[in-house]
Amino acid sequence: MADLLTDLASLLRCPVTGQRLHLATPEEFRALASHDADGFLVREDGTAAFPVKSGIPSHLPGSLLRLDPVHSF
């Protein structure tokens, strides 16, 4: 499943900014762990993420999670 999601992430763009998305790194995942999700697609600039639940990304602007820009991933 992770390979499919990795391939999918390379095709998806943020619906708000058009930036590329990538699967959250372990550090990014830890920073987002307080949110109920199995994984996250993180925006290229690292300031926002979209949750992934049961292998399905929620890629809607309303699902966007703002990230603290102080995090250096």
PDB file of N, CA, C, O and CB in Angstrom:
ATOM      1  N   MET A   1       0.827  -1.199   0.000  1.00  0.00           N
ATOM      2  CA  MET A   1       0.000   0.000   0.000  1.00  0.00           C
ATOM      3  C   MET A   1       0.865   1.255   0.000  1.00  0.00           C
ATOM      4  O   MET A   1       0.544   2.229  -0.680  1.00  0.00           O
ATOM      5  CB  MET A   1      -0.938   0.003   1.210  1.00  0.00           C
ATOM      6  N   ALA A   2       1.960   1.239   0.757  1.00  0.00           N
ATOM      7  CA  ALA A   2       2.814   2.427   0.828  1.00  0.00           C
ATOM      8  C   ALA A   2       3.409   2.767  -0.538  1.00  0.00           C
ATOM      9  O   ALA A   2       3.552   3.943  -0.872  1.00  0.00           O
ATOM     10  CB  ALA A   2       3.937   2.215   1.849  1.00  0.00           C
ATOM     11  N   ASP A   3       3.758   1.751  -1.330  1.00  0.00           N
ATOM     12  CA  ASP A   3       4.316   2.013  -2.653  1.00  0.00           C
ATOM     13  C   ASP A   3       3.294   2.694  -3.557  1.00  0.00           C
ATOM     14  O   ASP A   3       3.625   3.617  -4.301  1.00  0.00           O
ATOM     15  CB  ASP A   3       4.798   0.711  -3.294  1.00  0.00           C
ATOM     16  N   LEU A   4       2.056   2.230  -3.484  1.00  0.00           N
ATOM     17  CA  LEU A   4       0.994   2.841  -4.279  1.00  0.00           C
ATOM     18  C   LEU A   4       0.781   4.291  -3.853  1.00  0.00           C
ATOM     19  O   LEU A   4       0.627   5.174  -4.696  1.00  0.00           O
ATOM     20  CB  LEU A   4      -0.318   2.042  -4.139  1.00  0.00           C
ATOM     21  N   LEU A   5       0.773   4.531  -2.555  1.00  0.00           N
ATOM     22  CA  LEU A   5       0.579   5.885  -2.053  1.00  0.00           C
ATOM     23  C   LEU A   5       1.763   6.777  -2.423  1.00  0.00           C
ATOM     24  O   LEU A   5       1.573   7.956  -2.724  1.00  0.00           O
ATOM     25  CB  LEU A   5       0.382   5.867  -0.534  1.00  0.00           C
ATOM     26  N   THR A   6       2.967   6.238  -2.404  1.00  0.00           N
ATOM     27  CA  THR A   6       4.145   7.003  -2.819  1.00  0.00           C
ATOM     28  C   THR A   6       4.019   7.411  -4.277  1.00  0.00           C
ATOM     29  O   THR A   6       4.300   8.556  -4.632  1.00  0.00           O
ATOM     30  CB  THR A   6       5.435   6.186  -2.602  1.00  0.00           C
ATOM     31  N   ASP A   7       3.596   6.475  -5.127  1.00  0.00           N
ATOM     32  CA  ASP A   7       3.399   6.784  -6.548  1.00  0.00           C
ATOM     33  C   ASP A   7       2.296   7.820  -6.723  1.00  0.00           C
ATOM     34  O   ASP A   7       2.427   8.741  -7.529  1.00  0.00           O
ATOM     35  CB  ASP A   7       3.057   5.506  -7.338  1.00  0.00           C
ATOM     36  N   LEU A   8       1.221   7.671  -5.979  1.00  0.00           N
ATOM     37  CA  LEU A   8       0.111   8.612  -6.052  1.00  0.00           C
ATOM     38  C   LEU A   8       0.541   9.999  -5.589  1.00  0.00           C
ATOM     39  O   LEU A   8       0.194  11.001  -6.215  1.00  0.00           O
ATOM     40  CB  LEU A   8      -1.065   8.117  -5.211  1.00  0.00           C
ATOM     41  N   ALA A   9       1.291  10.059  -4.503  1.00  0.00           N
ATOM     42  CA  ALA A   9       1.745  11.347  -3.966  1.00  0.00           C
ATOM     43  C   ALA A   9       2.570  12.111  -4.991  1.00  0.00           C
ATOM     44  O   ALA A   9       2.512  13.339  -5.041  1.00  0.00           O
ATOM     45  CB  ALA A   9       2.566  11.137  -2.689  1.00  0.00           C
ATOM     46  N   SER A  10       3.334  11.400  -5.804  1.00  0.00           N
ATOM     47  CA  SER A  10       4.163  12.082  -6.805  1.00  0.00           C
ATOM     48  C   SER A  10       3.311  12.750  -7.889  1.00  0.00           C
ATOM     49  O   SER A  10       3.791  13.635  -8.598  1.00  0.00           O
ATOM     50  CB  SER A  10       5.134  11.087  -7.448  1.00  0.00           C
ATOM     51  N   LEU A  11       2.058  12.328  -8.017  1.00  0.00           N
ATOM     52  CA  LEU A  11       1.164  12.910  -9.017  1.00  0.00           C
ATOM     53  C   LEU A  11       0.273  14.009  -8.462  1.00  0.00           C
ATOM     54  O   LEU A  11      -0.182  14.880  -9.205  1.00  0.00           O
ATOM     55  CB  LEU A  11       0.308  11.839  -9.614  1.00  0.00           C
ATOM     56  N   LEU A  12       0.023  13.972  -7.162  1.00  0.00           N
ATOM     57  CA  LEU A  12      -0.912  14.918  -6.550  1.00  0.00           C
ATOM     58  C   LEU A  12      -0.272  16.274  -6.287  1.00  0.00           C
ATOM     59  O   LEU A  12       0.940  16.388  -6.105  1.00  0.00           O
ATOM     60  CB  LEU A  12      -1.450  14.352  -5.252  1.00  0.00           C
ATOM     61  N   ARG A  13      -1.110  17.288  -6.273  1.00  0.00           N
ATOM     62  CA  ARG A  13      -0.682  18.652  -5.948  1.00  0.00           C
ATOM     63  C   ARG A  13      -1.629  19.193  -4.898  1.00  0.00           C
ATOM     64  O   ARG A  13      -2.770  18.744  -4.791  1.00  0.00           O
ATOM     65  CB  ARG A  13      -0.658  19.576  -7.219  1.00  0.00           C
ATOM     66  N   CYS A  14      -1.165  20.140  -4.135  1.00  0.00           N
ATOM     67  CA  CYS A  14      -2.001  20.800  -3.145  1.00  0.00           C
ATOM     68  C   CYS A  14      -3.104  21.549  -3.880  1.00  0.00           C
ATOM     69  O   CYS A  14      -2.811  22.325  -4.790  1.00  0.00           O
ATOM     70  CB  CYS A  14      -1.165  21.764  -2.243  1.00  0.00           C
ATOM     71  N   PRO A  15      -4.373  21.337  -3.507  1.00  0.00           N
ATOM     72  CA  PRO A  15      -5.451  22.030  -4.197  1.00  0.00           C
ATOM     73  C   PRO A  15      -5.498  23.524  -3.890  1.00  0.00           C
ATOM     74  O   PRO A  15      -6.198  24.270  -4.574  1.00  0.00           O
ATOM     75  CB  PRO A  15      -6.762  21.404  -3.834  1.00  0.00           C
ATOM     76  N   VAL A  16      -4.774  23.964  -2.885  1.00  0.00           N
ATOM     77  CA  VAL A  16      -4.759  25.379  -2.508  1.00  0.00           C
ATOM     78  C   VAL A  16      -3.641  26.130  -3.230  1.00  0.00           C
ATOM     79  O   VAL A  16      -3.869  27.208  -3.780  1.00  0.00           O
ATOM     80  CB  VAL A  16      -4.595  25.524  -0.987  1.00  0.00           C
ATOM     81  N   THR A  17      -2.424  25.558  -3.228  1.00  0.00           N
ATOM     82  CA  THR A  17      -1.268  26.268  -3.789  1.00  0.00           C
ATOM     83  C   THR A  17      -0.709  25.655  -5.067  1.00  0.00           C
ATOM     84  O   THR A  17       0.042  26.311  -5.790  1.00  0.00           O
ATOM     85  CB  THR A  17      -0.184  26.324  -2.771  1.00  0.00           C
ATOM     86  N   GLY A  18      -1.065  24.408  -5.354  1.00  0.00           N
ATOM     87  CA  GLY A  18      -0.512  23.729  -6.523  1.00  0.00           C
ATOM     88  C   GLY A  18       0.860  23.117  -6.276  1.00  0.00           C
ATOM     89  O   GLY A  18       1.457  22.560  -7.198  1.00  0.00           O
ATOM     90  N   GLN A  19       1.372  23.208  -5.052  1.00  0.00           N
ATOM     91  CA  GLN A  19       2.676  22.641  -4.739  1.00  0.00           C
ATOM     92  C   GLN A  19       2.614  21.117  -4.729  1.00  0.00           C
ATOM     93  O   GLN A  19       1.551  20.526  -4.536  1.00  0.00           O
ATOM     94  CB  GLN A  19       3.176  23.161  -3.388  1.00  0.00           C
ATOM     95  N   ARG A  20       3.760  20.499  -4.938  1.00  0.00           N
ATOM     96  CA  ARG A  20       3.856  19.043  -4.884  1.00  0.00           C
ATOM     97  C   ARG A  20       3.631  18.568  -3.453  1.00  0.00           C
ATOM     98  O   ARG A  20       3.822  19.311  -2.491  1.00  0.00           O
ATOM     99  CB  ARG A  20       5.233  18.561  -5.410  1.00  0.00           C
ATOM    100  N   LEU A  21       3.215  17.298  -3.342  1.00  0.00           N
ATOM    101  CA  LEU A  21       3.022  16.663  -2.049  1.00  0.00           C
ATOM    102  C   LEU A  21       3.943  15.459  -1.934  1.00  0.00           C
ATOM    103  O   LEU A  21       4.290  14.837  -2.938  1.00  0.00           O
ATOM    104  CB  LEU A  21       1.550  16.245  -1.854  1.00  0.00           C
ATOM    105  N   HIS A  22       4.337  15.134  -0.715  1.00  0.00           N
ATOM    106  CA  HIS A  22       5.136  13.931  -0.473  1.00  0.00           C
ATOM    107  C   HIS A  22       4.627  13.250   0.788  1.00  0.00           C
ATOM    108  O   HIS A  22       4.007  13.885   1.641  1.00  0.00           O
ATOM    109  CB  HIS A  22       6.653  14.276  -0.344  1.00  0.00           C
ATOM    110  N   LEU A  23       4.894  11.948   0.900  1.00  0.00           N
ATOM    111  CA  LEU A  23       4.521  11.235   2.114  1.00  0.00           C
ATOM    112  C   LEU A  23       5.336  11.779   3.273  1.00  0.00           C
ATOM    113  O   LEU A  23       6.522  12.074   3.126  1.00  0.00           O
ATOM    114  CB  LEU A  23       4.736   9.708   1.956  1.00  0.00           C
ATOM    115  N   ALA A  24       4.704  11.908   4.410  1.00  0.00           N
ATOM    116  CA  ALA A  24       5.386  12.445   5.587  1.00  0.00           C
ATOM    117  C   ALA A  24       6.574  11.574   5.967  1.00  0.00           C
ATOM    118  O   ALA A  24       6.485  10.346   5.985  1.00  0.00           O
ATOM    119  CB  ALA A  24       4.416  12.556   6.768  1.00  0.00           C
ATOM    120  N   THR A  25       7.677  12.228   6.267  1.00  0.00           N
ATOM    121  CA  THR A  25       8.852  11.534   6.789  1.00  0.00           C
ATOM    122  C   THR A  25       8.545  11.133   8.232  1.00  0.00           C
ATOM    123  O   THR A  25       7.561  11.606   8.800  1.00  0.00           O
ATOM    124  CB  THR A  25      10.146  12.438   6.705  1.00  0.00           C
ATOM    125  N   PRO A  26       9.361  10.273   8.834  1.00  0.00           N
ATOM    126  CA  PRO A  26       9.116   9.928  10.242  1.00  0.00           C
ATOM    127  C   PRO A  26       9.064  11.149  11.159  1.00  0.00           C
ATOM    128  O   PRO A  26       8.261  11.180  12.091  1.00  0.00           O
ATOM    129  CB  PRO A  26      10.191   8.984  10.731  1.00  0.00           C
ATOM    130  N   GLU A  27       9.894  12.141  10.915  1.00  0.00           N
ATOM    131  CA  GLU A  27       9.897  13.354  11.733  1.00  0.00           C
ATOM    132  C   GLU A  27       8.603  14.141  11.545  1.00  0.00           C
ATOM    133  O   GLU A  27       8.018  14.627  12.513  1.00  0.00           O
ATOM    134  CB  GLU A  27      11.106  14.234  11.382  1.00  0.00           C
ATOM    135  N   GLU A  28       8.163  14.261  10.299  1.00  0.00           N
ATOM    136  CA  GLU A  28       6.916  14.968  10.009  1.00  0.00           C
ATOM    137  C   GLU A  28       5.729  14.225  10.624  1.00  0.00           C
ATOM    138  O   GLU A  28       4.812  14.836  11.174  1.00  0.00           O
ATOM    139  CB  GLU A  28       6.721  15.123   8.482  1.00  0.00           C
ATOM    140  N   PHE A  29       5.766  12.891  10.520  1.00  0.00           N
ATOM    141  CA  PHE A  29       4.677  12.093  11.080  1.00  0.00           C
ATOM    142  C   PHE A  29       4.580  12.297  12.589  1.00  0.00           C
ATOM    143  O   PHE A  29       3.480  12.434  13.125  1.00  0.00           O
ATOM    144  CB  PHE A  29       4.878  10.604  10.757  1.00  0.00           C
ATOM    145  N   ARG A  30       5.721  12.319  13.279  1.00  0.00           N
ATOM    146  CA  ARG A  30       5.714  12.545  14.728  1.00  0.00           C
ATOM    147  C   ARG A  30       5.125  13.917  15.063  1.00  0.00           C
ATOM    148  O   ARG A  30       4.388  14.054  16.040  1.00  0.00           O
ATOM    149  CB  ARG A  30       7.143  12.428  15.297  1.00  0.00           C
ATOM    150  N   ALA A  31       5.443  14.917  14.267  1.00  0.00           N
ATOM    151  CA  ALA A  31       4.921  16.269  14.512  1.00  0.00           C
ATOM    152  C   ALA A  31       3.409  16.330  14.301  1.00  0.00           C
ATOM    153  O   ALA A  31       2.733  17.177  14.886  1.00  0.00           O
ATOM    154  CB  ALA A  31       5.616  17.284  13.594  1.00  0.00           C
ATOM    155  N   LEU A  32       2.883  15.441  13.473  1.00  0.00           N
ATOM    156  CA  LEU A  32       1.450  15.425  13.159  1.00  0.00           C
ATOM    157  C   LEU A  32       0.686  14.337  13.906  1.00  0.00           C
ATOM    158  O   LEU A  32      -0.518  14.179  13.706  1.00  0.00           O
ATOM    159  CB  LEU A  32       1.255  15.240  11.675  1.00  0.00           C
ATOM    160  N   ALA A  33       1.369  13.593  14.757  1.00  0.00           N
ATOM    161  CA  ALA A  33       0.793  12.411  15.398  1.00  0.00           C
ATOM    162  C   ALA A  33      -0.440  12.705  16.240  1.00  0.00           C
ATOM    163  O   ALA A  33      -1.219  11.793  16.515  1.00  0.00           O
ATOM    164  CB  ALA A  33       1.821  11.758  16.254  1.00  0.00           C
ATOM    165  N   SER A  34      -0.638  13.937  16.653  1.00  0.00           N
ATOM    166  CA  SER A  34      -1.821  14.254  17.455  1.00  0.00           C
ATOM    167  C   SER A  34      -3.106  14.215  16.621  1.00  0.00           C
ATOM    168  O   SER A  34      -4.201  14.204  17.184  1.00  0.00           O
ATOM    169  CB  SER A  34      -1.663  15.630  18.097  1.00  0.00           C
ATOM    170  N   HIS A  35      -2.989  14.195  15.316  1.00  0.00           N
ATOM    171  CA  HIS A  35      -4.154  14.119  14.428  1.00  0.00           C
ATOM    172  C   HIS A  35      -4.464  12.658  14.133  1.00  0.00           C
ATOM    173  O   HIS A  35      -3.555  11.836  14.018  1.00  0.00           O
ATOM    174  CB  HIS A  35      -3.905  14.905  13.105  1.00  0.00           C
ATOM    175  N   ASP A  36      -5.734  12.342  14.011  1.00  0.00           N
ATOM    176  CA  ASP A  36      -6.175  10.973  13.780  1.00  0.00           C
ATOM    177  C   ASP A  36      -6.029  10.603  12.312  1.00  0.00           C
ATOM    178  O   ASP A  36      -6.924  10.858  11.505  1.00  0.00           O
ATOM    179  CB  ASP A  36      -7.626  10.792  14.231  1.00  0.00           C
ATOM    180  N   ALA A  37      -4.893  10.000  11.973  1.00  0.00           N
ATOM    181  CA  ALA A  37      -4.646   9.576  10.593  1.00  0.00           C
ATOM    182  C   ALA A  37      -3.570   8.494  10.580  1.00  0.00           C
ATOM    183  O   ALA A  37      -2.776   8.380  11.514  1.00  0.00           O
ATOM    184  CB  ALA A  37      -4.220  10.784   9.705  1.00  0.00           C
ATOM    185  N   ASP A  38      -3.557   7.708   9.514  1.00  0.00           N
ATOM    186  CA  ASP A  38      -2.551   6.663   9.348  1.00  0.00           C
ATOM    187  C   ASP A  38      -1.272   7.210   8.734  1.00  0.00           C
ATOM    188  O   ASP A  38      -0.203   6.616   8.871  1.00  0.00           O
ATOM    189  CB  ASP A  38      -3.098   5.536   8.486  1.00  0.00           C
ATOM    190  N   GLY A  39      -1.387   8.338   8.061  1.00  0.00           N
ATOM    191  CA  GLY A  39      -0.252   8.963   7.395  1.00  0.00           C
ATOM    192  C   GLY A  39      -0.650  10.347   6.930  1.00  0.00           C
ATOM    193  O   GLY A  39      -1.774  10.797   7.155  1.00  0.00           O
ATOM    194  N   PHE A  40       0.288  11.018   6.277  1.00  0.00           N
ATOM    195  CA  PHE A  40       0.028  12.385   5.830  1.00  0.00           C
ATOM    196  C   PHE A  40       0.750  12.651   4.524  1.00  0.00           C
ATOM    197  O   PHE A  40       1.841  12.136   4.282  1.00  0.00           O
ATOM    198  CB  PHE A  40       0.461  13.404   6.898  1.00  0.00           C
ATOM    199  N   LEU A  41       0.122  13.468   3.681  1.00  0.00           N
ATOM    200  CA  LEU A  41       0.772  14.010   2.498  1.00  0.00           C
ATOM    201  C   LEU A  41       1.126  15.452   2.851  1.00  0.00           C
ATOM    202  O   LEU A  41       0.252  16.261   3.163  1.00  0.00           O
ATOM    203  CB  LEU A  41      -0.155  13.916   1.201  1.00  0.00           C
ATOM    204  N   VAL A  42       2.413  15.757   2.798  1.00  0.00           N
ATOM    205  CA  VAL A  42       2.910  17.062   3.231  1.00  0.00           C
ATOM    206  C   VAL A  42       3.214  17.920   2.014  1.00  0.00           C
ATOM    207  O   VAL A  42       3.790  17.459   1.028  1.00  0.00           O
ATOM    208  CB  VAL A  42       4.171  16.909   4.118  1.00  0.00           C
ATOM    209  N   ARG A  43       2.814  19.173   2.111  1.00  0.00           N
ATOM    210  CA  ARG A  43       3.065  20.123   1.027  1.00  0.00           C
ATOM    211  C   ARG A  43       4.560  20.400   0.919  1.00  0.00           C
ATOM    212  O   ARG A  43       5.283  20.369   1.915  1.00  0.00           O
ATOM    213  CB  ARG A  43       2.283  21.442   1.256  1.00  0.00           C
ATOM    214  N   GLU A  44       5.005  20.668  -0.289  1.00  0.00           N
ATOM    215  CA  GLU A  44       6.413  20.890  -0.610  1.00  0.00           C
ATOM    216  C   GLU A  44       7.087  21.907   0.305  1.00  0.00           C
ATOM    217  O   GLU A  44       8.246  21.723   0.677  1.00  0.00           O
ATOM    218  CB  GLU A  44       6.540  21.343  -2.035  1.00  0.00           C
ATOM    219  N   ASP A  45       6.378  22.981   0.675  1.00  0.00           N
ATOM    220  CA  ASP A  45       6.994  24.001   1.528  1.00  0.00           C
ATOM    221  C   ASP A  45       6.958  23.634   3.012  1.00  0.00           C
ATOM    222  O   ASP A  45       7.482  24.372   3.847  1.00  0.00           O
ATOM    223  CB  ASP A  45       6.300  25.329   1.321  1.00  0.00           C
ATOM    224  N   GLY A  46       6.332  22.482   3.346  1.00  0.00           N
ATOM    225  CA  GLY A  46       6.318  21.993   4.713  1.00  0.00           C
ATOM    226  C   GLY A  46       5.389  22.741   5.651  1.00  0.00           C
ATOM    227  O   GLY A  46       5.470  22.554   6.865  1.00  0.00           O
ATOM    228  N   THR A  47       4.507  23.586   5.125  1.00  0.00           N
ATOM    229  CA  THR A  47       3.635  24.379   5.988  1.00  0.00           C
ATOM    230  C   THR A  47       2.235  23.799   6.136  1.00  0.00           C
ATOM    231  O   THR A  47       1.425  24.342   6.887  1.00  0.00           O
ATOM    232  CB  THR A  47       3.537  25.771   5.456  1.00  0.00           C
ATOM    233  N   ALA A  48       1.933  22.708   5.436  1.00  0.00           N
ATOM    234  CA  ALA A  48       0.608  22.116   5.508  1.00  0.00           C
ATOM    235  C   ALA A  48       0.679  20.645   5.116  1.00  0.00           C
ATOM    236  O   ALA A  48       1.603  20.204   4.432  1.00  0.00           O
ATOM    237  CB  ALA A  48      -0.380  22.874   4.600  1.00  0.00           C
ATOM    238  N   ALA A  49      -0.341  19.890   5.579  1.00  0.00           N
ATOM    239  CA  ALA A  49      -0.409  18.466   5.264  1.00  0.00           C
ATOM    240  C   ALA A  49      -1.870  18.055   5.125  1.00  0.00           C
ATOM    241  O   ALA A  49      -2.776  18.727   5.618  1.00  0.00           O
ATOM    242  CB  ALA A  49       0.303  17.617   6.355  1.00  0.00           C
ATOM    243  N   PHE A  50      -2.071  16.931   4.438  1.00  0.00           N
ATOM    244  CA  PHE A  50      -3.389  16.338   4.273  1.00  0.00           C
ATOM    245  C   PHE A  50      -3.349  14.951   4.899  1.00  0.00           C
ATOM    246  O   PHE A  50      -2.399  14.204   4.661  1.00  0.00           O
ATOM    247  CB  PHE A  50      -3.811  16.275   2.761  1.00  0.00           C
ATOM    248  N   PRO A  51      -4.357  14.583   5.695  1.00  0.00           N
ATOM    249  CA  PRO A  51      -4.360  13.271   6.339  1.00  0.00           C
ATOM    250  C   PRO A  51      -4.647  12.140   5.355  1.00  0.00           C
ATOM    251  O   PRO A  51      -5.320  12.325   4.340  1.00  0.00           O
ATOM    252  CB  PRO A  51      -5.384  13.246   7.455  1.00  0.00           C
ATOM    253  N   VAL A  52      -4.112  10.960   5.689  1.00  0.00           N
ATOM    254  CA  VAL A  52      -4.382   9.728   4.950  1.00  0.00           C
ATOM    255  C   VAL A  52      -4.974   8.750   5.956  1.00  0.00           C
ATOM    256  O   VAL A  52      -4.341   8.430   6.962  1.00  0.00           O
ATOM    257  CB  VAL A  52      -3.073   9.143   4.258  1.00  0.00           C
ATOM    258  N   LYS A  53      -6.190   8.275   5.684  1.00  0.00           N
ATOM    259  CA  LYS A  53      -6.864   7.325   6.576  1.00  0.00           C
ATOM    260  C   LYS A  53      -7.232   6.080   5.793  1.00  0.00           C
ATOM    261  O   LYS A  53      -7.870   6.159   4.743  1.00  0.00           O
ATOM    262  CB  LYS A  53      -8.129   7.958   7.220  1.00  0.00           C
ATOM    263  N   SER A  54      -6.825   4.928   6.309  1.00  0.00           N
ATOM    264  CA  SER A  54      -7.090   3.639   5.646  1.00  0.00           C
ATOM    265  C   SER A  54      -6.566   3.639   4.218  1.00  0.00           C
ATOM    266  O   SER A  54      -7.171   3.037   3.331  1.00  0.00           O
ATOM    267  CB  SER A  54      -8.595   3.330   5.649  1.00  0.00           C
ATOM    268  N   GLY A  55      -5.446   4.313   3.995  1.00  0.00           N
ATOM    269  CA  GLY A  55      -4.825   4.347   2.680  1.00  0.00           C
ATOM    270  C   GLY A  55      -5.434   5.335   1.713  1.00  0.00           C
ATOM    271  O   GLY A  55      -5.021   5.397   0.555  1.00  0.00           O
ATOM    272  N   ILE A  56      -6.412   6.114   2.162  1.00  0.00           N
ATOM    273  CA  ILE A  56      -7.090   7.065   1.279  1.00  0.00           C
ATOM    274  C   ILE A  56      -6.763   8.489   1.703  1.00  0.00           C
ATOM    275  O   ILE A  56      -7.108   8.904   2.810  1.00  0.00           O
ATOM    276  CB  ILE A  56      -8.620   6.836   1.293  1.00  0.00           C
ATOM    277  N   PRO A  57      -6.098   9.242   0.826  1.00  0.00           N
ATOM    278  CA  PRO A  57      -5.784  10.630   1.187  1.00  0.00           C
ATOM    279  C   PRO A  57      -7.028  11.519   1.126  1.00  0.00           C
ATOM    280  O   PRO A  57      -7.833  11.421   0.200  1.00  0.00           O
ATOM    281  CB  PRO A  57      -4.697  11.188   0.256  1.00  0.00           C
ATOM    282  N   SER A  58      -7.165  12.368   2.110  1.00  0.00           N
ATOM    283  CA  SER A  58      -8.227  13.371   2.102  1.00  0.00           C
ATOM    284  C   SER A  58      -7.617  14.628   1.507  1.00  0.00           C
ATOM    285  O   SER A  58      -6.944  15.396   2.195  1.00  0.00           O
ATOM    286  CB  SER A  58      -8.819  13.632   3.554  1.00  0.00           C
ATOM    287  N   HIS A  59      -7.855  14.821   0.253  1.00  0.00           N
ATOM    288  CA  HIS A  59      -7.155  15.825  -0.540  1.00  0.00           C
ATOM    289  C   HIS A  59      -8.068  17.020  -0.815  1.00  0.00           C
ATOM    290  O   HIS A  59      -8.066  17.575  -1.914  1.00  0.00           O
ATOM    291  CB  HIS A  59      -6.656  15.216  -1.864  1.00  0.00           C
ATOM    292  N   LEU A  60      -8.838  17.402   0.184  1.00  0.00           N
ATOM    293  CA  LEU A  60      -9.750  18.531   0.045  1.00  0.00           C
ATOM    294  C   LEU A  60      -9.219  19.720   0.835  1.00  0.00           C
ATOM    295  O   LEU A  60      -8.600  19.527   1.881  1.00  0.00           O
ATOM    296  CB  LEU A  60     -11.172  18.152   0.520  1.00  0.00           C
ATOM    297  N   PRO A  61      -9.443  20.939   0.365  1.00  0.00           N
ATOM    298  CA  PRO A  61      -8.942  22.114   1.094  1.00  0.00           C
ATOM    299  C   PRO A  61      -9.383  22.142   2.557  1.00  0.00           C
ATOM    300  O   PRO A  61      -8.637  22.627   3.407  1.00  0.00           O
ATOM    301  CB  PRO A  61      -9.409  23.381   0.406  1.00  0.00           C
ATOM    302  N   GLY A  62     -10.575  21.636   2.869  1.00  0.00           N
ATOM    303  CA  GLY A  62     -11.050  21.628   4.245  1.00  0.00           C
ATOM    304  C   GLY A  62     -10.318  20.646   5.144  1.00  0.00           C
ATOM    305  O   GLY A  62     -10.409  20.751   6.367  1.00  0.00           O
ATOM    306  N   SER A  63      -9.592  19.693   4.563  1.00  0.00           N
ATOM    307  CA  SER A  63      -8.829  18.707   5.334  1.00  0.00           C
ATOM    308  C   SER A  63      -7.415  19.174   5.653  1.00  0.00           C
ATOM    309  O   SER A  63      -6.696  18.524   6.413  1.00  0.00           O
ATOM    310  CB  SER A  63      -8.768  17.401   4.580  1.00  0.00           C
ATOM    311  N   LEU A  64      -7.024  20.285   5.078  1.00  0.00           N
ATOM    312  CA  LEU A  64      -5.664  20.787   5.223  1.00  0.00           C
ATOM    313  C   LEU A  64      -5.324  21.053   6.688  1.00  0.00           C
ATOM    314  O   LEU A  64      -6.091  21.692   7.408  1.00  0.00           O
ATOM    315  CB  LEU A  64      -5.481  22.061   4.402  1.00  0.00           C
ATOM    316  N   LEU A  65      -4.183  20.564   7.111  1.00  0.00           N
ATOM    317  CA  LEU A  65      -3.677  20.786   8.461  1.00  0.00           C
ATOM    318  C   LEU A  65      -2.500  21.743   8.372  1.00  0.00           C
ATOM    319  O   LEU A  65      -1.511  21.455   7.698  1.00  0.00           O
ATOM    320  CB  LEU A  65      -3.262  19.441   9.147  1.00  0.00           C
ATOM    321  N   ARG A  66      -2.600  22.853   9.032  1.00  0.00           N
ATOM    322  CA  ARG A  66      -1.495  23.821   9.036  1.00  0.00           C
ATOM    323  C   ARG A  66      -0.387  23.303   9.938  1.00  0.00           C
ATOM    324  O   ARG A  66      -0.646  22.766  11.014  1.00  0.00           O
ATOM    325  CB  ARG A  66      -1.976  25.230   9.510  1.00  0.00           C
ATOM    326  N   LEU A  67       0.836  23.468   9.493  1.00  0.00           N
ATOM    327  CA  LEU A  67       2.001  23.051  10.273  1.00  0.00           C
ATOM    328  C   LEU A  67       2.752  24.277  10.761  1.00  0.00           C
ATOM    329  O   LEU A  67       2.788  25.315  10.101  1.00  0.00           O
ATOM    330  CB  LEU A  67       2.933  22.142   9.437  1.00  0.00           C
ATOM    331  N   ASP A  68       3.338  24.132  11.913  1.00  0.00           N
ATOM    332  CA  ASP A  68       4.154  25.189  12.489  1.00  0.00           C
ATOM    333  C   ASP A  68       5.396  25.357  11.617  1.00  0.00           C
ATOM    334  O   ASP A  68       6.174  24.413  11.483  1.00  0.00           O
ATOM    335  CB  ASP A  68       4.540  24.867  13.972  1.00  0.00           C
ATOM    336  N   PRO A  69       5.606  26.541  11.017  1.00  0.00           N
ATOM    337  CA  PRO A  69       6.770  26.724  10.143  1.00  0.00           C
ATOM    338  C   PRO A  69       8.098  26.640  10.872  1.00  0.00           C
ATOM    339  O   PRO A  69       9.149  26.640  10.231  1.00  0.00           O
ATOM    340  CB  PRO A  69       6.677  28.046   9.450  1.00  0.00           C
ATOM    341  N   VAL A  70       8.078  26.569  12.202  1.00  0.00           N
ATOM    342  CA  VAL A  70       9.316  26.459  12.970  1.00  0.00           C
ATOM    343  C   VAL A  70       9.921  25.071  12.804  1.00  0.00           C
ATOM    344  O   VAL A  70      11.133  24.902  12.939  1.00  0.00           O
ATOM    345  CB  VAL A  70       9.061  26.757  14.460  1.00  0.00           C
ATOM    346  N   HIS A  71       9.068  24.054  12.505  1.00  0.00           N
ATOM    347  CA  HIS A  71       9.585  22.702  12.322  1.00  0.00           C
ATOM    348  C   HIS A  71      10.561  22.686  11.148  1.00  0.00           C
ATOM    349  O   HIS A  71      10.257  23.209  10.076  1.00  0.00           O
ATOM    350  CB  HIS A  71       8.427  21.693  12.089  1.00  0.00           C
ATOM    351  N   SER A  72      11.701  22.102  11.347  1.00  0.00           N
ATOM    352  CA  SER A  72      12.651  21.953  10.235  1.00  0.00           C
ATOM    353  C   SER A  72      12.770  20.473   9.936  1.00  0.00           C
ATOM    354  O   SER A  72      13.485  19.739  10.619  1.00  0.00           O
ATOM    355  CB  SER A  72      14.060  22.580  10.575  1.00  0.00           C
ATOM    356  N   PHE A  73      12.048  20.038   8.890  1.00  0.00           N
ATOM    357  CA  PHE A  73      12.034  18.627   8.534  1.00  0.00           C
ATOM    358  C   PHE A  73      13.137  18.340   7.587  1.00  0.00           C
ATOM    359  O   PHE A  73      13.301  17.197   7.160  1.00  0.00           O
ATOM    360  CB  PHE A  73      10.711  18.219   7.934  1.00  0.00           C
TER     361      PHE A  73
END
